[in-house]
Amino acid sequence: MDNKLLKKAYAPENFRIRGHRLIDELADHLQKQLNDSKSKTLNWQTPEVELEFWKNFLTYSNESELFSQVLKRTTNVHNPKCIGHQVAPTAPITALSALVGGLLNNGMAVYEMGMAPSAIERVVTDFLCSKIGYNSEARGFLTSGGTLANLTALLAARKAKVKIDVWNEGYKESLGIMVSQEAHYCVDRAAKIMGLGEKGIIKIPTNSSYSVDCSRLEEYYKTAKKKGIHIFAIVGSAPSTATGVYDDLATISDFAKKYNLWFHVDGAHGGGAIFSKKYSPLLDGIHQADSVVIDGHKMMMMSAITTALLFKNGHYSHATFSQKADYLLEQSDHEDWYNIAKRTFECTKTMMSVHWFTMLKTYGEAIFDEYVTNLYDLGNIFGAMIANDSDFELAVSPVSNIVCFRIKPKNSTTTSLNQINADIRQYLLEDGEFYIVQTKLRGQYYMRCTIMNPFTTKNHFKTLLNKIKEAYNVLI
Ligand SMILES: *Cc1c(COP(=O)(O)O)cnc(C)c1O
């Protein structure tokens, strides 16, 4: 074989030419999304139409069109009217760090397959630990997403708090965790993967402001205990995904201490508020948590996917996947922090630490303060606008950048309200100017916005609310 294709694929000059062209295209895209008020957040197609397009593309279209078609047919997270899900409009520099990792492809599992990114990961996670208020015993690592990080934290919790070595011997008793009814579904999934079953997930109801009702923790704990369930962990949401409301971490922490439970904080969305001088009080008590999750690709502005999992006691970050039950006893002065796959679920993982380090080195931690503070302020501003408009109703007064609301004109009935709000949200999706999402809270249908773009303004909110009223009049 003459390896013609391989030579073409690896030719540095081809990479250079295409790379320059692509960066130009991406910069133009960014410019348009941020500044052109007419650009849409998405050009809606049904899944079937989209599937047909790409099937045909593979056979008939010009390869030089590929990246530009992807740009045209995706959701524009940098558009200030894109206020739907929680993924960040990436700080563009993390697209560059993603490019570096994409080419170098260091596998990260062992130190020698990623010397710089492994050491950088230690620097970054040590820094995050200190921001949380942990002492020098704390350690962390980065992993692929909040979902995986929550599962890993609960596995660590089980290892730490359950005397029987479940990892090696399987279950000999019923185990359980306590968590808010409003927690992200991935906590439920993690518990199911761990084999705790439905009965092992003790769901605590929320109070009128959708944060976990701490006055009921004792009652639920005791009822579970009576049923023979050994509870080993409790999870606090910071905040809960649907409503953006933070649980009372300090009170949960006291409760966890009283019953010797592992206290885990799911700060996938809002753990980054530790950087906000104004909003960090929402996280009061977080330094007491045994483990904390913070997503880089949500409120830390990074390219997906990268999540920090941080442990108050670093030993536990080593113990989760260790085969030996007595690992902790063997722990010596020599901790090999640099062979990261011993501690993570992944074997190969991306060089994700480079995103965090690049942000810190380029802009300093102040950028995270600016970002979180701006967005949470915008959440409050939007919340106040909705509260002051008699055609709308908030599910709960927003405390972060997540806002749930619905249109509720005076003469409507509850059942038709759910339908009309769902219809309006679909209307907006197909219209494509704004992108917002939806959620169901206590049986009621709400439109849900997550303000992720710091350049979204009050005027955008005004236009959106007017557009919703228009849609109501069209659809009713
Ligand atoms: C987004 C989110 C998750 C899941 O994180 P991924 O990074 O999407 O896997 C978990 N918990 C909360 C509270 C979240 O907001």
The ligand as an SDF file (V2000), in Angstrom:
LIG
                    3D

 15 15  0  0  0  0  0  0  0  0999 V2000
  -25.9600   19.5180   35.1760 C   0  0  0  0  0  0  0  0  0  0  0  0
  -26.0820   18.9140   36.5060 C   0  0  0  0  0  0  0  0  0  0  0  0
  -25.6390   17.5990   36.7320 C   0  0  0  0  0  0  0  0  0  0  0  0
  -25.0940   16.7380   35.6360 C   0  0  0  0  0  0  0  0  0  0  0  0
  -23.8400   17.1790   35.2250 O   0  0  0  0  0  0  0  0  0  0  0  0
  -23.2710   16.8100   33.7670 P   0  0  0  0  0  0  0  0  0  0  0  0
  -21.9710   17.5230   33.7500 O   0  0  0  0  0  0  0  0  0  0  0  0
  -24.2710   17.3110   32.7910 O   0  0  0  0  0  0  0  0  0  0  0  0
  -23.1220   15.3250   33.7180 O   0  0  0  0  0  0  0  0  0  0  0  0
  -25.7210   17.1250   38.0150 C   0  0  0  0  0  0  0  0  0  0  0  0
  -26.2420   17.8530   39.0100 N   0  0  0  0  0  0  0  0  0  0  0  0
  -26.6770   19.1190   38.8220 C   0  0  0  0  0  0  0  0  0  0  0  0
  -27.2240   19.8810   39.9860 C   0  0  0  0  0  0  0  0  0  0  0  0
  -26.6210   19.6890   37.5630 C   0  0  0  0  0  0  0  0  0  0  0  0
  -27.0670   20.9350   37.3810 O   0  0  0  0  0  0  0  0  0  0  0  0
  1  2  1  0
  2  3  1  0
  2 14  2  0
  3  4  1  0
  3 10  2  0
  4  5  1  0
  5  6  1  0
  6  7  2  0
  6  8  1  0
  6  9  1  0
 10 11  1  0
 11 12  2  0
 12 13  1  0
 12 14  1  0
 14 15  1  0
M  END
$$$$
